[in-house]
């Protein structure tokens, strides 16, 4: 699993370097799309082939959708981020009203499963915590802490389906970042 996550990190680092690598080249093959589109596709193809060769995993990089998918015998990992990211279907709580999705991840394998998403909003921490407390229902464990002048509230609840959900709300600049994670098995 560590090898798969390392390869995922390499993919995330390699994609921006490979994007458009052919844009300045005079030898780009003729295409109905622009040379920039061809360079983007070529960069994705090189990254996918290189990472598939290293890992033996099936890898799909979709730069336009901002996503990377890995399928291995040990499990599957899907990462997404940036404009156009959507709220994952498998989370047991709704997206906070008016928030934007910054990115997310789904993992499954070896009896473990985890979904996580990062949201951003300008609403206050207490308003967000109150809204998610009502979403989660009773028996929510709440921790409120401040470190280095930054406040964070976490809400945690074990669910009847065996998953544990955690909502972490923190400050970033003038915004609030909400991270929601639902995990089962031994997933973090």
Protein Blocks (a to p, Z undefined) as FASTA:
>chain_A
ZZmmmmmmmmmmmmmmmgoklmmpckbccdfbdfklmmmmmmmmmmmmmmmmmnopacdd
dfknopacdddfkbccdddedehiacdfkbcbdcdehiacfbdcdddeehiacddddddd
fbdfklmmmmmmmmnoghiacddddeehiacdddddddfkopacddddddehjbccdddd
ddehjbZZ
